[in-house]
Amino acid sequence: MGGITRNPSPYNPRSFHLLRLAQLTSAIIVSSVVCFFVHYLLLEHYKLPWTFVFLLAASLFTIVSLLVSGALYFFRTLPPRYNLFNNAFLSVLWTLGLSFLTWNTGWTLGHRCLVINWKTEAGIMVCRLYKACAAFTITGLLSTLLNLFLDVKTYRKTTQRGKYNQMHMPDQKRSIPLISSPMPQYEPFGSQRTDDTGDLSEQKPYRVQESIERTDGADEVRSNAWYSLDNRFHASE
């Protein structure tokens, strides 16, 4: 059985893999921090805030999307159109998550994690986790937006490859004159002669010309030859 055929990818490999690595790193860190908070909130029977819902959805969907698109990239061909819609959806989730996070934890993000503000070591740890979550949420959003820009650029590049500029034809079509006279027949061994101006005259077959001189002008050649020999003989006397 033959192996799986894979078409060359239209993406720039360096930009493609660097942006996806930033997306994956941000999604793993954000999902880990949010899962930590969700675990303790569920233990205390608290209702999950929308901030954690959007952040968890954005990070988990990003990980699943990267796995699926990576399999398509390495084993088949990743369509830029599919990746474009995928990153557009992820950009919306990351934007909503970051908006809710900055709105609900603005005071925490704007102050330093010190004992004066948080009283205990557990409070300081929570403050640092919030700031790490916010930092990597911003990184995830930026990397997703840049990946979306790369998808748009690649999609336009692939769609413009098959387009050609239309040739402008004149309104009146030029008629091609037909050749009324038959084409001259040439022998394989032909000779070209030049006139006094140096231009090439009509090509005459060498063999045809030689046969004409031998048949039609045979008597004239003989008379010219005897005449020249007679003149040389009298000149010597």
C-alpha positions in Angstrom: 0.0 0.0 0.0 1.2 3.5 -0.9 2.0 6.1 1.8 -0.1 9.1 2.5 0.6 11.9 0.0 1.2 15.4 1.4 1.1 18.6 -0.6 3.6 21.3 0.2 2.3 23.8 2.8 1.7 27.4 1.7 2.7 28.7 5.1 6.1 30.2 6.0 7.5 27.5 8.4 9.3 29.8 10.7 6.5 32.2 11.4 3.9 29.4 11.5 5.6 27.3 14.1 6.8 30.2 16.3 3.3 31.6 16.6 1.8 28.2 17.3 4.4 27.6 20.0 3.4 30.9 21.7 -0.3 29.9 21.4 0.3 26.5 22.9 2.5 27.8 25.8 -0.1 30.5 26.7 -3.0 28.1 26.5 -1.3 25.5 28.8 -0.4 28.0 31.4 -3.7 29.8 31.4 -5.7 26.5 31.5 -3.5 25.3 34.4 -4.1 28.4 36.5 -7.8 28.5 35.8 -8.2 24.8 36.6 -6.5 25.5 39.9 -9.0 28.2 40.8 -11.9 26.1 39.5 -10.9 23.2 41.7 -10.9 25.2 44.9 -14.1 27.1 43.9 -16.0 23.8 43.4 -14.7 22.5 46.7 -16.2 25.5 48.4 -19.4 25.1 46.4 -19.0 28.5 44.7 -20.4 29.3 41.3 -17.9 29.7 38.5 -17.5 33.3 37.3 -17.7 34.0 33.6 -14.1 35.1 33.6 -12.9 31.6 34.3 -15.5 30.1 31.9 -14.2 32.2 28.9 -10.6 31.7 29.9 -11.0 28.0 30.2 -12.9 27.7 27.0 -10.3 29.8 25.1 -7.3 27.8 26.4 -8.8 24.4 26.0 -10.2 25.1 22.5 -6.7 26.5 21.6 -5.0 23.2 22.6 -7.5 21.1 20.8 -7.3 23.3 17.7 -3.5 23.2 17.7 -3.5 19.4 17.9 -6.0 18.9 15.0 -4.3 21.5 12.8 -0.9 20.1 13.6 -2.0 16.6 12.5 -3.4 18.1 9.2 -0.1 20.1 8.7 2.2 17.1 9.1 0.1 14.3 7.5 -2.0 16.1 5.0 -2.2 19.8 4.1 -3.5 22.5 6.4 -6.0 24.6 4.5 -5.5 28.3 5.2 -9.3 28.9 5.1 -9.9 26.4 7.8 -7.2 27.8 10.0 -8.4 31.3 9.4 -11.9 30.6 10.7 -10.5 28.6 13.6 -8.2 31.4 14.7 -11.0 34.0 14.3 -13.1 32.0 16.7 -10.3 31.7 19.2 -9.5 35.4 19.0 -13.1 36.1 20.1 -12.7 33.8 23.1 -9.4 35.2 24.1 -10.7 38.8 23.8 -13.8 38.0 26.0 -11.6 36.2 28.5 -9.1 39.1 28.8 -11.9 41.6 29.0 -13.6 39.9 31.9 -10.3 39.2 33.6 -9.2 42.9 33.5 -12.7 44.1 34.5 -13.0 41.8 37.6 -9.4 41.8 38.8 -8.3 45.3 37.8 -7.3 46.2 41.4 -5.3 43.0 41.8 -3.4 43.5 38.6 -2.7 47.1 39.4 -1.0 46.5 42.8 2.1 44.6 43.9 1.8 41.2 45.6 2.9 42.2 49.1 2.0 41.1 52.6 0.6 44.6 53.2 -2.1 44.1 50.6 -2.7 40.3 50.9 -1.9 39.6 54.5 -1.0 35.9 54.1 1.3 33.8 51.9 -1.8 32.2 50.3 -3.1 35.6 49.3 0.3 36.5 47.8 0.2 33.3 45.8 -3.3 34.0 44.5 -2.1 37.5 43.4 0.8 36.1 41.5 -1.4 33.5 39.8 -3.8 36.2 38.7 -1.0 38.2 37.2 0.5 35.2 35.5 -2.9 34.3 34.1 -3.4 37.9 32.8 0.1 38.0 31.2 -0.3 34.8 29.4 -3.8 35.7 28.4 -2.4 38.7 26.6 0.3 36.6 25.0 -2.3 34.1 23.9 -4.5 36.8 22.4 -1.6 38.5 20.6 -0.3 35.2 19.2 -3.7 34.2 18.0 -4.3 37.6 16.3 -0.9 37.3 14.6 -1.7 33.8 13.5 -5.0 35.1 12.1 -3.1 37.7 10.2 -0.8 35.0 8.8 -3.8 33.0 7.8 -5.3 35.9 5.9 -2.0 36.7 4.1 -1.5 33.0 3.2 -5.1 32.6 2.0 -4.8 35.6 -0.3 -1.5 34.4 -1.6 -3.0 30.9 -2.5 -6.1 32.4 -4.1 -4.2 34.8 -6.3 -1.9 32.2 -7.8 -4.5 31.0 -10.2 -5.6 34.5 -11.4 -4.3 36.0 -14.6 -4.7 39.4 -16.1 -7.1 39.5 -19.0 -5.5 40.4 -22.3 -6.9 43.5 -23.9 -8.0 42.6 -27.5 -8.6 45.4 -30.1 -12.2 46.1 -31.2 -11.5 45.1 -34.7 -9.8 41.8 -35.3 -7.0 41.9 -37.7 -7.4 39.5 -40.7 -4.5 37.3 -41.5 -3.7 37.5 -45.3 -3.8 34.1 -47.0 -0.9 33.1 -49.1 -2.1 32.6 -52.7 1.1 31.5 -54.3 2.5 28.1 -53.3 5.5 27.8 -51.2 8.7 27.3 -53.1 10.2 23.8 -53.0 13.8 23.6 -52.0 16.3 20.9 -52.5 18.3 19.7 -49.4 21.5 21.1 -50.8 20.8 24.7 -51.6 22.9 27.8 -52.2 22.1 31.4 -51.4 23.3 34.2 -53.5 23.7 37.8 -52.6 23.2 40.8 -55.0 25.3 43.9 -55.1 23.6 45.4 -52.1 24.5 42.5 -49.9 20.9 41.3 -49.5 20.0 37.7 -49.8 18.3 36.9 -53.1 16.0 34.1 -53.8 17.5 30.8 -52.8 18.2 28.7 -55.9 18.9 25.0 -55.6 22.5 24.1 -56.5 21.7 20.9 -58.2 19.0 22.4 -60.3 21.2 25.2 -61.5 24.1 22.8 -62.3 21.8 20.5 -64.3 20.5 23.5 -66.3 24.0 24.7 -67.1 25.0 21.2 -68.2 22.0 20.6 -70.5 21.0 24.0 -72.1 24.4 25.6 -72.3 26.6 22.6 -73.1 27.5 23.8 -76.6 28.2 27.3 -75.5 30.5 26.0 -72.9 32.5 23.9 -75.4 32.8 26.8 -77.8 34.0 29.2 -75.1 36.5 26.6 -74.0 38.0 26.1 -77.6 38.0 29.9 -78.2 40.1 30.5 -75.1 42.6 27.7 -76.0 43.0 29.2 -79.5 43.7 32.6 -78.2 46.4 31.2 -75.8 48.1 29.3 -78.7 48.3 32.4 -81.0 49.6 34.5 -78.1 52.4 32.1 -77.5 53.5 32.4 -81.2 
